[in-house]
Structures are given as structure tokens and as C-alpha cells.
Amino acid sequence: MLKILLTISVIAAVYFFLIKKPQVAKKKRERAEAQKRKPELDEDIMVECEECGTFVSSKETIIVSGKYYCSKECAKVK
Ligand SMILES: [Zn+2]
């Protein structure tokens, strides 16, 4: 009897996971896509300067070796 109950609960768990997981994954994917899409729609995102911590528009940032800087002074470029 215990074996039958165990089997049923295992099947139920598998069934539950098979039903539930794709929905969770779908929601996650939708959210990830929404986040991915956001910078495209709204290109004017704020990024933090690596040097002084000031938030600047992504259009005005200076990117030096993958890091964002608010100004040439912070980026130490001329
Ligand atoms: Zn700065």
C-alpha cells in the first residue's frame, strides 16, 4: 500500500512539475524579454559612473574597457 502511495505521489509530482514548469519558464522568459526590450525602447537609461558614482544618461557615458564613466576626467582619457 505504501508503495502505491509513493508511486502515486511521485507521478503526481512529475505531473505537477511538467505542467507547472513550462509556465514558470515562460513567465521568466517573458520577463527577461521585456527587460531585454526595454533598453531598445528606452535608450536613455541611467548608468552609474565607475569613478564617482554619478548617474548619467547612457547616451552621454564614456565606455572604457566595458566600464561606464560620466566624463573624460573620470574615465581618465583626454
Ligand atoms: Zn564620474
PDB file of the backbone (N, CA, C, O) and the ligand in Angstrom, with CONECT records:
HET     ZN  A 101       1
ATOM      1  N   MET A   1       0.842  -1.215   0.000  1.00  0.00           N
ATOM      2  CA  MET A   1       0.000   0.000   0.000  1.00  0.00           C
ATOM      3  C   MET A   1       0.875   1.262   0.000  1.00  0.00           C
ATOM      4  O   MET A   1       0.621   2.219  -0.731  1.00  0.00           O
ATOM      5  N   LEU A   2       1.885   1.227   0.823  1.00  0.00           N
ATOM      6  CA  LEU A   2       2.780   2.382   0.889  1.00  0.00           C
ATOM      7  C   LEU A   2       3.465   2.623  -0.456  1.00  0.00           C
ATOM      8  O   LEU A   2       3.666   3.760  -0.883  1.00  0.00           O
ATOM      9  N   LYS A   3       3.813   1.523  -1.101  1.00  0.00           N
ATOM     10  CA  LYS A   3       4.469   1.625  -2.410  1.00  0.00           C
ATOM     11  C   LYS A   3       3.551   2.290  -3.429  1.00  0.00           C
ATOM     12  O   LYS A   3       3.984   3.108  -4.240  1.00  0.00           O
ATOM     13  N   ILE A   4       2.303   1.928  -3.369  1.00  0.00           N
ATOM     14  CA  ILE A   4       1.330   2.510  -4.310  1.00  0.00           C
ATOM     15  C   ILE A   4       1.197   4.011  -4.054  1.00  0.00           C
ATOM     16  O   ILE A   4       1.168   4.816  -4.984  1.00  0.00           O
ATOM     17  N   LEU A   5       1.118   4.360  -2.796  1.00  0.00           N
ATOM     18  CA  LEU A   5       1.009   5.780  -2.429  1.00  0.00           C
ATOM     19  C   LEU A   5       2.239   6.557  -2.885  1.00  0.00           C
ATOM     20  O   LEU A   5       2.145   7.677  -3.387  1.00  0.00           O
ATOM     21  N   LEU A   6       3.393   5.925  -2.693  1.00  0.00           N
ATOM     22  CA  LEU A   6       4.645   6.556  -3.115  1.00  0.00           C
ATOM     23  C   LEU A   6       4.662   6.764  -4.623  1.00  0.00           C
ATOM     24  O   LEU A   6       5.019   7.829  -5.126  1.00  0.00           O
ATOM     25  N   THR A   7       4.258   5.697  -5.331  1.00  0.00           N
ATOM     26  CA  THR A   7       4.228   5.783  -6.785  1.00  0.00           C
ATOM     27  C   THR A   7       3.291   6.890  -7.247  1.00  0.00           C
ATOM     28  O   THR A   7       3.611   7.662  -8.151  1.00  0.00           O
ATOM     29  N   ILE A   8       2.139   6.950  -6.613  1.00  0.00           N
ATOM     30  CA  ILE A   8       1.149   7.974  -6.979  1.00  0.00           C
ATOM     31  C   ILE A   8       1.711   9.376  -6.713  1.00  0.00           C
ATOM     32  O   ILE A   8       1.573  10.283  -7.534  1.00  0.00           O
ATOM     33  N   SER A   9       2.342   9.530  -5.558  1.00  0.00           N
ATOM     34  CA  SER A   9       2.870  10.857  -5.229  1.00  0.00           C
ATOM     35  C   SER A   9       4.018  11.247  -6.160  1.00  0.00           C
ATOM     36  O   SER A   9       4.181  12.416  -6.509  1.00  0.00           O
ATOM     37  N   VAL A  10       4.808  10.251  -6.554  1.00  0.00           N
ATOM     38  CA  VAL A  10       5.901  10.529  -7.500  1.00  0.00           C
ATOM     39  C   VAL A  10       5.319  10.934  -8.843  1.00  0.00           C
ATOM     40  O   VAL A  10       5.774  11.898  -9.460  1.00  0.00           O
ATOM     41  N   ILE A  11       4.319  10.200  -9.291  1.00  0.00           N
ATOM     42  CA  ILE A  11       3.677  10.533 -10.565  1.00  0.00           C
ATOM     43  C   ILE A  11       3.040  11.925 -10.490  1.00  0.00           C
ATOM     44  O   ILE A  11       3.132  12.725 -11.421  1.00  0.00           O
ATOM     45  N   ALA A  12       2.399  12.180  -9.363  1.00  0.00           N
ATOM     46  CA  ALA A  12       1.761  13.485  -9.171  1.00  0.00           C
ATOM     47  C   ALA A  12       2.799  14.601  -9.192  1.00  0.00           C
ATOM     48  O   ALA A  12       2.578  15.665  -9.772  1.00  0.00           O
ATOM     49  N   ALA A  13       3.926  14.342  -8.554  1.00  0.00           N
ATOM     50  CA  ALA A  13       4.993  15.338  -8.518  1.00  0.00           C
ATOM     51  C   ALA A  13       5.546  15.590  -9.910  1.00  0.00           C
ATOM     52  O   ALA A  13       5.754  16.735 -10.314  1.00  0.00           O
ATOM     53  N   VAL A  14       5.778  14.512 -10.633  1.00  0.00           N
ATOM     54  CA  VAL A  14       6.293  14.633 -12.005  1.00  0.00           C
ATOM     55  C   VAL A  14       5.279  15.375 -12.874  1.00  0.00           C
ATOM     56  O   VAL A  14       5.627  16.267 -13.647  1.00  0.00           O
ATOM     57  N   TYR A  15       4.028  14.981 -12.724  1.00  0.00           N
ATOM     58  CA  TYR A  15       2.945  15.602 -13.488  1.00  0.00           C
ATOM     59  C   TYR A  15       2.868  17.098 -13.169  1.00  0.00           C
ATOM     60  O   TYR A  15       2.746  17.942 -14.057  1.00  0.00           O
ATOM     61  N   PHE A  16       2.944  17.389 -11.881  1.00  0.00           N
ATOM     62  CA  PHE A  16       2.878  18.765 -11.410  1.00  0.00           C
ATOM     63  C   PHE A  16       4.026  19.604 -11.996  1.00  0.00           C
ATOM     64  O   PHE A  16       3.844  20.737 -12.441  1.00  0.00           O
ATOM     65  N   PHE A  17       5.205  18.992 -11.973  1.00  0.00           N
ATOM     66  CA  PHE A  17       6.372  19.712 -12.485  1.00  0.00           C
ATOM     67  C   PHE A  17       6.287  19.922 -13.989  1.00  0.00           C
ATOM     68  O   PHE A  17       6.655  20.974 -14.513  1.00  0.00           O
ATOM     69  N   LEU A  18       5.793  18.894 -14.666  1.00  0.00           N
ATOM     70  CA  LEU A  18       5.672  19.001 -16.123  1.00  0.00           C
ATOM     71  C   LEU A  18       4.665  20.072 -16.514  1.00  0.00           C
ATOM     72  O   LEU A  18       4.834  20.772 -17.512  1.00  0.00           O
ATOM     73  N   ILE A  19       3.623  20.184 -15.713  1.00  0.00           N
ATOM     74  CA  ILE A  19       2.583  21.177 -16.019  1.00  0.00           C
ATOM     75  C   ILE A  19       3.048  22.569 -15.594  1.00  0.00           C
ATOM     76  O   ILE A  19       2.904  23.547 -16.329  1.00  0.00           O
ATOM     77  N   LYS A  20       3.605  22.628 -14.395  1.00  0.00           N
ATOM     78  CA  LYS A  20       3.940  23.932 -13.817  1.00  0.00           C
ATOM     79  C   LYS A  20       5.172  24.579 -14.441  1.00  0.00           C
ATOM     80  O   LYS A  20       5.185  25.779 -14.716  1.00  0.00           O
ATOM     81  N   LYS A  21       6.199  23.773 -14.657  1.00  0.00           N
ATOM     82  CA  LYS A  21       7.488  24.339 -15.068  1.00  0.00           C
ATOM     83  C   LYS A  21       7.449  25.159 -16.360  1.00  0.00           C
ATOM     84  O   LYS A  21       7.981  26.268 -16.396  1.00  0.00           O
ATOM     85  N   PRO A  22       6.828  24.634 -17.419  1.00  0.00           N
ATOM     86  CA  PRO A  22       6.853  25.441 -18.637  1.00  0.00           C
ATOM     87  C   PRO A  22       6.211  26.807 -18.464  1.00  0.00           C
ATOM     88  O   PRO A  22       6.610  27.780 -19.106  1.00  0.00           O
ATOM     89  N   GLN A  23       5.208  26.871 -17.588  1.00  0.00           N
ATOM     90  CA  GLN A  23       4.547  28.155 -17.351  1.00  0.00           C
ATOM     91  C   GLN A  23       5.475  29.119 -16.627  1.00  0.00           C
ATOM     92  O   GLN A  23       5.531  30.309 -16.938  1.00  0.00           O
ATOM     93  N   VAL A  24       6.197  28.580 -15.661  1.00  0.00           N
ATOM     94  CA  VAL A  24       7.149  29.416 -14.925  1.00  0.00           C
ATOM     95  C   VAL A  24       8.256  29.871 -15.865  1.00  0.00           C
ATOM     96  O   VAL A  24       8.656  31.035 -15.863  1.00  0.00           O
ATOM     97  N   ALA A  25       8.740  28.932 -16.665  1.00  0.00           N
ATOM     98  CA  ALA A  25       9.801  29.261 -17.624  1.00  0.00           C
ATOM     99  C   ALA A  25       9.310  30.296 -18.619  1.00  0.00           C
ATOM    100  O   ALA A  25      10.047  31.200 -19.014  1.00  0.00           O
ATOM    101  N   LYS A  26       8.071  30.152 -19.011  1.00  0.00           N
ATOM    102  CA  LYS A  26       7.507  31.096 -19.971  1.00  0.00           C
ATOM    103  C   LYS A  26       7.420  32.490 -19.373  1.00  0.00           C
ATOM    104  O   LYS A  26       7.746  33.489 -20.014  1.00  0.00           O
ATOM    105  N   LYS A  27       6.972  32.527 -18.130  1.00  0.00           N
ATOM    106  CA  LYS A  27       6.873  33.815 -17.453  1.00  0.00           C
ATOM    107  C   LYS A  27       8.243  34.456 -17.300  1.00  0.00           C
ATOM    108  O   LYS A  27       8.422  35.657 -17.507  1.00  0.00           O
ATOM    109  N   LYS A  28       9.208  33.610 -16.928  1.00  0.00           N
ATOM    110  CA  LYS A  28      10.577  34.103 -16.765  1.00  0.00           C
ATOM    111  C   LYS A  28      11.105  34.640 -18.092  1.00  0.00           C
ATOM    112  O   LYS A  28      11.742  35.691 -18.155  1.00  0.00           O
ATOM    113  N   ARG A  29      10.817  33.879 -19.151  1.00  0.00           N
ATOM    114  CA  ARG A  29      11.302  34.287 -20.468  1.00  0.00           C
ATOM    115  C   ARG A  29      10.653  35.597 -20.893  1.00  0.00           C
ATOM    116  O   ARG A  29      11.297  36.478 -21.463  1.00  0.00           O
ATOM    117  N   GLU A  30       9.363  35.701 -20.601  1.00  0.00           N
ATOM    118  CA  GLU A  30       8.645  36.929 -20.958  1.00  0.00           C
ATOM    119  C   GLU A  30       9.235  38.127 -20.224  1.00  0.00           C
ATOM    120  O   GLU A  30       9.402  39.211 -20.781  1.00  0.00           O
ATOM    121  N   ARG A  31       9.544  37.885 -18.944  1.00  0.00           N
ATOM    122  CA  ARG A  31      10.106  38.964 -18.149  1.00  0.00           C
ATOM    123  C   ARG A  31      11.503  39.327 -18.653  1.00  0.00           C
ATOM    124  O   ARG A  31      11.858  40.502 -18.738  1.00  0.00           O
ATOM    125  N   ALA A  32      12.281  38.309 -18.982  1.00  0.00           N
ATOM    126  CA  ALA A  32      13.630  38.538 -19.492  1.00  0.00           C
ATOM    127  C   ALA A  32      13.580  39.279 -20.819  1.00  0.00           C
ATOM    128  O   ALA A  32      14.390  40.166 -21.087  1.00  0.00           O
ATOM    129  N   GLU A  33      12.612  38.897 -21.644  1.00  0.00           N
ATOM    130  CA  GLU A  33      12.472  39.569 -22.930  1.00  0.00           C
ATOM    131  C   GLU A  33      12.040  41.012 -22.754  1.00  0.00           C
ATOM    132  O   GLU A  33      12.484  41.907 -23.473  1.00  0.00           O
ATOM    133  N   ALA A  34      11.164  41.217 -21.784  1.00  0.00           N
ATOM    134  CA  ALA A  34      10.699  42.576 -21.508  1.00  0.00           C
ATOM    135  C   ALA A  34      11.860  43.445 -21.043  1.00  0.00           C
ATOM    136  O   ALA A  34      11.976  44.613 -21.414  1.00  0.00           O
ATOM    137  N   GLN A  35      12.714  42.845 -20.222  1.00  0.00           N
ATOM    138  CA  GLN A  35      13.877  43.590 -19.740  1.00  0.00           C
ATOM    139  C   GLN A  35      14.872  43.838 -20.867  1.00  0.00           C
ATOM    140  O   GLN A  35      15.511  44.888 -20.943  1.00  0.00           O
ATOM    141  N   LYS A  36      14.980  42.847 -21.731  1.00  0.00           N
ATOM    142  CA  LYS A  36      15.900  42.980 -22.857  1.00  0.00           C
ATOM    143  C   LYS A  36      15.398  44.043 -23.828  1.00  0.00           C
ATOM    144  O   LYS A  36      16.171  44.799 -24.417  1.00  0.00           O
ATOM    145  N   ARG A  37      14.071  44.071 -23.973  1.00  0.00           N
ATOM    146  CA  ARG A  37      13.474  45.000 -24.914  1.00  0.00           C
ATOM    147  C   ARG A  37      13.521  46.434 -24.403  1.00  0.00           C
ATOM    148  O   ARG A  37      13.561  47.385 -25.184  1.00  0.00           O
ATOM    149  N   LYS A  38      13.517  46.573 -23.094  1.00  0.00           N
ATOM    150  CA  LYS A  38      13.410  47.906 -22.502  1.00  0.00           C
ATOM    151  C   LYS A  38      14.499  48.883 -22.969  1.00  0.00           C
ATOM    152  O   LYS A  38      14.171  49.998 -23.374  1.00  0.00           O
ATOM    153  N   PRO A  39      15.767  48.505 -22.926  1.00  0.00           N
ATOM    154  CA  PRO A  39      16.773  49.465 -23.366  1.00  0.00           C
ATOM    155  C   PRO A  39      16.614  49.879 -24.827  1.00  0.00           C
ATOM    156  O   PRO A  39      16.995  50.980 -25.224  1.00  0.00           O
ATOM    157  N   GLU A  40      16.037  48.963 -25.620  1.00  0.00           N
ATOM    158  CA  GLU A  40      15.818  49.309 -27.023  1.00  0.00           C
ATOM    159  C   GLU A  40      14.759  50.395 -27.160  1.00  0.00           C
ATOM    160  O   GLU A  40      14.908  51.361 -27.909  1.00  0.00           O
ATOM    161  N   LEU A  41      13.676  50.192 -26.398  1.00  0.00           N
ATOM    162  CA  LEU A  41      12.586  51.163 -26.458  1.00  0.00           C
ATOM    163  C   LEU A  41      13.002  52.471 -25.805  1.00  0.00           C
ATOM    164  O   LEU A  41      12.738  53.563 -26.307  1.00  0.00           O
ATOM    165  N   ASP A  42      13.656  52.318 -24.678  1.00  0.00           N
ATOM    166  CA  ASP A  42      14.064  53.492 -23.929  1.00  0.00           C
ATOM    167  C   ASP A  42      15.583  53.483 -23.841  1.00  0.00           C
ATOM    168  O   ASP A  42      16.169  52.959 -22.893  1.00  0.00           O
ATOM    169  N   GLU A  43      16.191  54.063 -24.830  1.00  0.00           N
ATOM    170  CA  GLU A  43      17.653  54.013 -24.902  1.00  0.00           C
ATOM    171  C   GLU A  43      18.320  54.898 -23.870  1.00  0.00           C
ATOM    172  O   GLU A  43      19.498  54.735 -23.550  1.00  0.00           O
ATOM    173  N   ASP A  44      17.538  55.843 -23.355  1.00  0.00           N
ATOM    174  CA  ASP A  44      18.118  56.789 -22.419  1.00  0.00           C
ATOM    175  C   ASP A  44      18.108  56.221 -21.009  1.00  0.00           C
ATOM    176  O   ASP A  44      17.404  56.728 -20.136  1.00  0.00           O
ATOM    177  N   ILE A  45      18.886  55.174 -20.785  1.00  0.00           N
ATOM    178  CA  ILE A  45      18.943  54.579 -19.458  1.00  0.00           C
ATOM    179  C   ILE A  45      20.068  55.235 -18.661  1.00  0.00           C
ATOM    180  O   ILE A  45      21.032  55.764 -19.215  1.00  0.00           O
ATOM    181  N   MET A  46      19.907  55.180 -17.352  1.00  0.00           N
ATOM    182  CA  MET A  46      20.906  55.789 -16.490  1.00  0.00           C
ATOM    183  C   MET A  46      21.924  54.740 -16.052  1.00  0.00           C
ATOM    184  O   MET A  46      21.563  53.642 -15.629  1.00  0.00           O
ATOM    185  N   VAL A  47      23.170  55.090 -16.158  1.00  0.00           N
ATOM    186  CA  VAL A  47      24.229  54.186 -15.722  1.00  0.00           C
ATOM    187  C   VAL A  47      25.109  54.907 -14.716  1.00  0.00           C
ATOM    188  O   VAL A  47      25.267  56.127 -14.757  1.00  0.00           O
ATOM    189  N   GLU A  48      25.673  54.125 -13.817  1.00  0.00           N
ATOM    190  CA  GLU A  48      26.472  54.720 -12.751  1.00  0.00           C
ATOM    191  C   GLU A  48      27.926  54.843 -13.188  1.00  0.00           C
ATOM    192  O   GLU A  48      28.511  53.912 -13.742  1.00  0.00           O
ATOM    193  N   CYS A  49      28.475  55.984 -12.932  1.00  0.00           N
ATOM    194  CA  CYS A  49      29.879  56.215 -13.236  1.00  0.00           C
ATOM    195  C   CYS A  49      30.753  55.343 -12.332  1.00  0.00           C
ATOM    196  O   CYS A  49      30.553  55.289 -11.118  1.00  0.00           O
ATOM    197  N   GLU A  50      31.704  54.677 -12.934  1.00  0.00           N
ATOM    198  CA  GLU A  50      32.569  53.761 -12.198  1.00  0.00           C
ATOM    199  C   GLU A  50      33.465  54.505 -11.198  1.00  0.00           C
ATOM    200  O   GLU A  50      33.875  53.951 -10.178  1.00  0.00           O
ATOM    201  N   GLU A  51      33.750  55.732 -11.504  1.00  0.00           N
ATOM    202  CA  GLU A  51      34.706  56.502 -10.705  1.00  0.00           C
ATOM    203  C   GLU A  51      34.042  57.280  -9.567  1.00  0.00           C
ATOM    204  O   GLU A  51      34.440  57.146  -8.410  1.00  0.00           O
ATOM    205  N   CYS A  52      33.046  58.084  -9.888  1.00  0.00           N
ATOM    206  CA  CYS A  52      32.471  58.954  -8.861  1.00  0.00           C
ATOM    207  C   CYS A  52      31.059  58.550  -8.451  1.00  0.00           C
ATOM    208  O   CYS A  52      30.518  59.121  -7.504  1.00  0.00           O
ATOM    209  N   GLY A  53      30.451  57.592  -9.127  1.00  0.00           N
ATOM    210  CA  GLY A  53      29.142  57.094  -8.732  1.00  0.00           C
ATOM    211  C   GLY A  53      27.976  57.925  -9.217  1.00  0.00           C
ATOM    212  O   GLY A  53      26.834  57.671  -8.835  1.00  0.00           O
ATOM    213  N   THR A  54      28.242  58.908 -10.049  1.00  0.00           N
ATOM    214  CA  THR A  54      27.173  59.745 -10.580  1.00  0.00           C
ATOM    215  C   THR A  54      26.396  58.986 -11.652  1.00  0.00           C
ATOM    216  O   THR A  54      26.971  58.283 -12.483  1.00  0.00           O
ATOM    217  N   PHE A  55      25.078  59.145 -11.609  1.00  0.00           N
ATOM    218  CA  PHE A  55      24.270  58.513 -12.642  1.00  0.00           C
ATOM    219  C   PHE A  55      24.168  59.438 -13.845  1.00  0.00           C
ATOM    220  O   PHE A  55      23.777  60.601 -13.746  1.00  0.00           O
ATOM    221  N   VAL A  56      24.533  58.875 -14.967  1.00  0.00           N
ATOM    222  CA  VAL A  56      24.490  59.664 -16.198  1.00  0.00           C
ATOM    223  C   VAL A  56      23.732  58.913 -17.278  1.00  0.00           C
ATOM    224  O   VAL A  56      23.652  57.685 -17.268  1.00  0.00           O
ATOM    225  N   SER A  57      23.195  59.655 -18.183  1.00  0.00           N
ATOM    226  CA  SER A  57      22.474  59.066 -19.309  1.00  0.00           C
ATOM    227  C   SER A  57      23.427  58.198 -20.132  1.00  0.00           C
ATOM    228  O   SER A  57      24.580  58.554 -20.374  1.00  0.00           O
ATOM    229  N   SER A  58      22.902  57.054 -20.547  1.00  0.00           N
ATOM    230  CA  SER A  58      23.752  56.130 -21.304  1.00  0.00           C
ATOM    231  C   SER A  58      24.261  56.758 -22.594  1.00  0.00           C
ATOM    232  O   SER A  58      25.277  56.336 -23.147  1.00  0.00           O
ATOM    233  N   LYS A  59      23.549  57.762 -23.060  1.00  0.00           N
ATOM    234  CA  LYS A  59      23.981  58.430 -24.292  1.00  0.00           C
ATOM    235  C   LYS A  59      25.213  59.294 -24.056  1.00  0.00           C
ATOM    236  O   LYS A  59      25.991  59.561 -24.972  1.00  0.00           O
ATOM    237  N   GLU A  60      25.371  59.721 -22.818  1.00  0.00           N
ATOM    238  CA  GLU A  60      26.470  60.629 -22.517  1.00  0.00           C
ATOM    239  C   GLU A  60      27.648  59.943 -21.833  1.00  0.00           C
ATOM    240  O   GLU A  60      28.667  60.577 -21.556  1.00  0.00           O
ATOM    241  N   THR A  61      27.507  58.656 -21.564  1.00  0.00           N
ATOM    242  CA  THR A  61      28.589  57.982 -20.862  1.00  0.00           C
ATOM    243  C   THR A  61      29.768  57.713 -21.782  1.00  0.00           C
ATOM    244  O   THR A  61      29.640  57.615 -23.002  1.00  0.00           O
ATOM    245  N   ILE A  62      30.890  57.603 -21.155  1.00  0.00           N
ATOM    246  CA  ILE A  62      32.102  57.210 -21.863  1.00  0.00           C
ATOM    247  C   ILE A  62      32.424  55.792 -21.411  1.00  0.00           C
ATOM    248  O   ILE A  62      32.588  55.531 -20.220  1.00  0.00           O
ATOM    249  N   ILE A  63      32.512  54.894 -22.362  1.00  0.00           N
ATOM    250  CA  ILE A  63      32.764  53.500 -22.008  1.00  0.00           C
ATOM    251  C   ILE A  63      34.233  53.190 -22.283  1.00  0.00           C
ATOM    252  O   ILE A  63      34.708  53.259 -23.417  1.00  0.00           O
ATOM    253  N   VAL A  64      34.927  52.849 -21.210  1.00  0.00           N
ATOM    254  CA  VAL A  64      36.334  52.486 -21.331  1.00  0.00           C
ATOM    255  C   VAL A  64      36.493  51.079 -20.771  1.00  0.00           C
ATOM    256  O   VAL A  64      36.202  50.835 -19.600  1.00  0.00           O
ATOM    257  N   SER A  65      36.940  50.187 -21.580  1.00  0.00           N
ATOM    258  CA  SER A  65      37.098  48.763 -21.256  1.00  0.00           C
ATOM    259  C   SER A  65      35.893  48.209 -20.492  1.00  0.00           C
ATOM    260  O   SER A  65      36.038  47.586 -19.440  1.00  0.00           O
ATOM    261  N   GLY A  66      34.715  48.448 -21.039  1.00  0.00           N
ATOM    262  CA  GLY A  66      33.478  47.879 -20.504  1.00  0.00           C
ATOM    263  C   GLY A  66      32.932  48.580 -19.284  1.00  0.00           C
ATOM    264  O   GLY A  66      31.935  48.128 -18.721  1.00  0.00           O
ATOM    265  N   LYS A  67      33.553  49.679 -18.849  1.00  0.00           N
ATOM    266  CA  LYS A  67      33.064  50.403 -17.681  1.00  0.00           C
ATOM    267  C   LYS A  67      32.550  51.769 -18.096  1.00  0.00           C
ATOM    268  O   LYS A  67      33.048  52.395 -19.031  1.00  0.00           O
ATOM    269  N   TYR A  68      31.538  52.205 -17.370  1.00  0.00           N
ATOM    270  CA  TYR A  68      30.903  53.471 -17.717  1.00  0.00           C
ATOM    271  C   TYR A  68      31.487  54.608 -16.880  1.00  0.00           C
ATOM    272  O   TYR A  68      31.720  54.469 -15.679  1.00  0.00           O
ATOM    273  N   TYR A  69      31.708  55.695 -17.531  1.00  0.00           N
ATOM    274  CA  TYR A  69      32.190  56.891 -16.833  1.00  0.00           C
ATOM    275  C   TYR A  69      31.366  58.092 -17.245  1.00  0.00           C
ATOM    276  O   TYR A  69      30.873  58.165 -18.371  1.00  0.00           O
ATOM    277  N   CYS A  70      31.219  59.037 -16.323  1.00  0.00           N
ATOM    278  CA  CYS A  70      30.364  60.196 -16.588  1.00  0.00           C
ATOM    279  C   CYS A  70      31.095  61.222 -17.446  1.00  0.00           C
ATOM    280  O   CYS A  70      30.475  61.944 -18.226  1.00  0.00           O
ATOM    281  N   SER A  71      32.396  61.282 -17.300  1.00  0.00           N
ATOM    282  CA  SER A  71      33.134  62.288 -18.034  1.00  0.00           C
ATOM    283  C   SER A  71      34.515  61.768 -18.392  1.00  0.00           C
ATOM    284  O   SER A  71      34.943  60.713 -17.923  1.00  0.00           O
ATOM    285  N   LYS A  72      35.191  62.516 -19.220  1.00  0.00           N
ATOM    286  CA  LYS A  72      36.541  62.131 -19.623  1.00  0.00           C
ATOM    287  C   LYS A  72      37.498  62.167 -18.434  1.00  0.00           C
ATOM    288  O   LYS A  72      38.460  61.403 -18.363  1.00  0.00           O
ATOM    289  N   GLU A  73      37.209  63.076 -17.504  1.00  0.00           N
ATOM    290  CA  GLU A  73      38.048  63.183 -16.306  1.00  0.00           C
ATOM    291  C   GLU A  73      37.978  61.883 -15.508  1.00  0.00           C
ATOM    292  O   GLU A  73      38.997  61.368 -15.047  1.00  0.00           O
ATOM    293  N   CYS A  74      36.747  61.355 -15.351  1.00  0.00           N
ATOM    294  CA  CYS A  74      36.569  60.122 -14.597  1.00  0.00           C
ATOM    295  C   CYS A  74      37.142  58.932 -15.352  1.00  0.00           C
ATOM    296  O   CYS A  74      37.705  58.012 -14.759  1.00  0.00           O
ATOM    297  N   ALA A  75      36.991  58.967 -16.652  1.00  0.00           N
ATOM    298  CA  ALA A  75      37.489  57.846 -17.470  1.00  0.00           C
ATOM    299  C   ALA A  75      38.994  57.925 -17.654  1.00  0.00           C
ATOM    300  O   ALA A  75      39.627  56.982 -18.129  1.00  0.00           O
ATOM    301  N   LYS A  76      39.556  59.065 -17.273  1.00  0.00           N
ATOM    302  CA  LYS A  76      40.993  59.319 -17.401  1.00  0.00           C
ATOM    303  C   LYS A  76      41.475  59.198 -18.837  1.00  0.00           C
ATOM    304  O   LYS A  76      42.539  58.656 -19.135  1.00  0.00           O
ATOM    305  N   VAL A  77      40.633  59.733 -19.704  1.00  0.00           N
ATOM    306  CA  VAL A  77      41.038  59.815 -21.106  1.00  0.00           C
ATOM    307  C   VAL A  77      40.998  61.286 -21.512  1.00  0.00           C
ATOM    308  O   VAL A  77      40.313  62.100 -20.894  1.00  0.00           O
ATOM    309  N   LYS A  78      41.738  61.601 -22.551  1.00  0.00           N
ATOM    310  CA  LYS A  78      41.757  63.006 -22.998  1.00  0.00           C
ATOM    311  C   LYS A  78      41.227  63.124 -24.420  1.00  0.00           C
ATOM    312  O   LYS A  78      41.166  64.225 -24.967  1.00  0.00           O
TER     313      LYS A  78
HETATM  314 ZN    ZN A 101      32.324  60.227 -12.809  1.00  0.00          ZN2+
END
